[in-house]
Amino acid sequence: MRKTIAIGLLGLALFSNRAAAQTAVEQAQILRDFERSVVDYTQRHRCLDMFPEAISAATPAPKIFTLPVAIVFRQLIAQTITGQGEAAIGGVGVTPHVGVLQPFPANELFDFPAVLSATLPVLPGPLEYRLVGNDVVIRDTEADVIIAVLRDALGTPTTRR
């Protein structure tokens, strides 16, 4: 009997197209975790600026876009695109994927769409959001390096309508 009810509720949630991956409280906690990891990066970065010899090839990449954070960001971006229209985001070209702890490509220094800036959590200086193709990246402006990449954050051309 419980299995039947669970299947029915799942079907209702899918039918209504309002199924969410988490509650508002869970989403808020995930965004707090994101903000904490960004602050941790900026504090560690300041320490590395004081002791640059501590940076090596073995320096671990920051863990910013964890799976829960990626899910929440994609939900926020999808809601914004649905509400504002894809034209508010601007043209997205085909660009090779960039990687974490790689230099930011100079040919991708475009303004981040204001509608997305208003949707996503505020980043502490010297960090900023940027779009590289369909990816949302977090760029450290002082080091001119990418510290986090959210692949296909705007969706792929086949998933967008």
KADACOR-V199355 format. One record per backbone hydrogen bond with DSSP energy under -0.5 kcal/mol. CO is the residue of the C=O (numbers start at 1). NH is the residue of the N-H. E is the energy in kcal/mol with one decimal. If there is no record, write none. Layout:
co=CO nh=NH e=E
co=CO nh=NH e=E
//
This chain:
co=1 nh=5 e=-2.1
co=2 nh=6 e=-2.8
co=3 nh=7 e=-2.4
co=4 nh=8 e=-2.3
co=5 nh=9 e=-2.7
co=6 nh=10 e=-2.3
co=7 nh=11 e=-2.5
co=8 nh=12 e=-2.3
co=9 nh=13 e=-2.6
co=10 nh=14 e=-2.5
co=11 nh=15 e=-2.6
co=12 nh=16 e=-2.5
co=13 nh=17 e=-0.7
co=13 nh=18 e=-1.1
co=13 nh=19 e=-0.6
co=23 nh=27 e=-2.6
co=24 nh=28 e=-2.3
co=25 nh=29 e=-2.1
co=26 nh=30 e=-2.4
co=27 nh=31 e=-2.4
co=28 nh=32 e=-2.0
co=29 nh=33 e=-2.3
co=30 nh=34 e=-2.1
co=31 nh=35 e=-2.5
co=32 nh=36 e=-2.5
co=33 nh=37 e=-2.3
co=34 nh=38 e=-2.1
co=35 nh=39 e=-2.3
co=36 nh=40 e=-2.6
co=37 nh=41 e=-1.9
co=38 nh=42 e=-2.3
co=39 nh=43 e=-2.5
co=40 nh=44 e=-2.5
co=41 nh=45 e=-3.0
co=42 nh=46 e=-1.8
co=43 nh=47 e=-1.6
co=44 nh=48 e=-2.3
co=45 nh=49 e=-2.0
co=46 nh=50 e=-1.4
co=47 nh=51 e=-1.4
co=49 nh=52 e=-0.5
co=51 nh=54 e=-2.4
co=52 nh=55 e=-1.7
co=56 nh=59 e=-1.8
co=62 nh=64 e=-1.0
co=64 nh=66 e=-1.6
co=66 nh=70 e=-2.9
co=67 nh=71 e=-2.3
co=68 nh=72 e=-2.2
co=69 nh=73 e=-2.9
co=70 nh=74 e=-2.5
co=71 nh=75 e=-2.1
co=72 nh=76 e=-2.7
co=73 nh=77 e=-2.8
co=74 nh=78 e=-2.6
co=75 nh=79 e=-2.5
co=76 nh=80 e=-2.0
co=77 nh=81 e=-2.8
co=78 nh=82 e=-2.6
co=79 nh=83 e=-2.4
co=80 nh=84 e=-3.0
co=81 nh=85 e=-2.2
co=85 nh=88 e=-1.3
co=86 nh=89 e=-1.2
co=86 nh=90 e=-1.3
co=91 nh=93 e=-0.5
co=93 nh=95 e=-0.7
co=99 nh=102 e=-1.3
co=102 nh=146 e=-2.6
co=105 nh=108 e=-1.9
co=106 nh=109 e=-1.0
co=108 nh=110 e=-2.1
co=113 nh=116 e=-0.6
co=113 nh=117 e=-2.2
co=114 nh=118 e=-2.1
co=115 nh=119 e=-0.7
co=116 nh=120 e=-2.6
co=124 nh=127 e=-2.3
co=126 nh=141 e=-2.9
co=128 nh=139 e=-3.2
co=130 nh=137 e=-3.0
co=132 nh=135 e=-2.0
co=134 nh=153 e=-0.9
co=134 nh=154 e=-1.9
co=135 nh=132 e=-2.5
co=135 nh=137 e=-0.5
co=136 nh=150 e=-3.1
co=137 nh=130 e=-2.2
co=137 nh=139 e=-0.6
co=138 nh=147 e=-2.8
co=138 nh=148 e=-1.1
co=139 nh=128 e=-1.7
co=139 nh=141 e=-0.8
co=140 nh=144 e=-1.7
co=140 nh=145 e=-1.3
co=144 nh=104 e=-1.8
co=145 nh=140 e=-3.0
co=146 nh=101 e=-3.7
co=148 nh=138 e=-2.3
co=149 nh=151 e=-0.7
co=150 nh=136 e=-1.9
co=150 nh=153 e=-1.0
co=152 nh=155 e=-1.4
co=156 nh=159 e=-1.4
co=156 nh=160 e=-1.8
//
